Amino acid sequence: MKIDEVETALTNSWIEIRLPTGQWFRDPRRPLGPPGGFGEVFQGRAPSGREVAAKRLTAGEAAHRELKIADELALNAFERVMEVLDSGEG
């Protein structure tokens, strides 16, 4: 397999997520730990190409609460809280 074929195969496994600040991607083959009570976290890519952790929430009331918290965190910086780059339903 040639390098460009490998890159195409890898690109095809990424799932696109459209959110307010851009087009994000997550790789469903690369979970970053076991699923939790609010969803799953996967290796992801930001619109800039930067590697990020992308969280896929489980539908329900808890997901709506977590999205609301993420919106608040995105507006502020906290010393011991991971930076929230974007949030929304995608």
C-alpha positions as CSV (number, residue, x, y, z in Angstrom):
1,M,0.0,0.0,0.0
2,K,1.4,3.4,-1.0
3,I,1.6,6.3,1.5
4,D,-1.3,8.2,-0.2
5,E,-3.5,5.1,0.0
6,V,-2.7,4.7,3.7
7,E,-3.6,8.4,4.3
8,T,-6.9,8.0,2.4
9,A,-7.8,4.9,4.4
10,L,-7.1,6.7,7.7
11,T,-9.0,9.8,6.6
12,N,-12.0,7.6,5.7
13,S,-12.3,6.3,9.3
14,W,-12.8,9.9,10.7
15,I,-16.3,11.0,11.5
16,E,-17.0,14.7,10.8
17,I,-18.6,16.9,13.4
18,R,-19.9,20.3,12.4
19,L,-20.0,22.7,15.4
20,P,-20.2,26.5,15.8
21,T,-16.4,27.2,15.3
22,G,-15.7,24.7,12.5
23,Q,-15.5,21.2,11.2
24,W,-14.1,18.7,13.8
25,F,-13.3,15.0,13.4
26,R,-13.3,12.0,15.7
27,D,-11.9,8.5,15.0
28,P,-14.3,5.9,16.3
29,R,-11.5,3.3,16.2
30,R,-9.5,5.3,18.8
31,P,-11.4,5.6,22.1
32,L,-9.4,7.3,24.9
33,G,-10.6,5.0,27.6
34,P,-13.8,3.1,28.3
35,P,-17.2,4.7,27.9
36,G,-18.5,6.6,30.9
37,G,-21.8,7.6,32.2
38,F,-22.1,10.7,29.9
39,G,-20.6,9.3,26.8
40,E,-17.3,8.3,25.1
41,V,-14.1,10.2,24.4
42,F,-12.2,9.7,21.1
43,Q,-9.0,10.9,19.5
44,G,-10.0,13.8,17.4
45,R,-8.8,16.7,15.2
46,A,-9.6,20.4,15.4
47,P,-10.2,22.5,12.3
48,S,-6.6,23.6,12.5
49,G,-5.4,19.9,12.4
50,R,-4.4,20.0,16.1
51,E,-5.0,16.7,17.9
52,V,-7.8,16.9,20.5
53,A,-10.0,14.8,22.6
54,A,-13.5,14.7,21.2
55,K,-16.3,13.7,23.5
56,R,-19.5,12.1,22.1
57,L,-22.3,12.5,24.6
58,T,-25.0,10.0,25.3
59,A,-28.4,11.4,24.4
60,G,-30.6,12.5,27.3
61,E,-31.0,15.1,30.0
62,A,-27.5,14.6,31.3
63,A,-26.1,15.4,27.8
64,H,-28.0,18.7,27.8
65,R,-26.6,19.6,31.2
66,E,-23.1,18.8,30.1
67,L,-23.5,20.9,26.9
68,K,-24.6,23.8,29.1
69,I,-21.6,23.4,31.4
70,A,-19.3,23.2,28.3
71,D,-20.7,26.5,27.0
72,E,-19.9,28.1,30.3
73,L,-16.4,26.7,30.4
74,A,-15.7,27.8,26.9
75,L,-16.2,31.4,28.0
76,N,-13.8,31.2,31.0
77,A,-10.3,29.8,31.7
78,F,-9.8,27.8,34.9
79,E,-6.5,26.6,36.3
80,R,-7.4,23.0,36.8
81,V,-10.1,22.4,34.1
82,M,-9.3,21.2,30.6
83,E,-9.9,23.8,27.9
84,V,-13.2,23.5,26.1
85,L,-12.6,24.4,22.4
86,D,-16.2,24.0,21.1
87,S,-19.4,22.4,22.0
88,G,-22.8,21.8,20.5
89,E,-25.0,19.3,18.7
90,G,-23.3,18.0,15.6
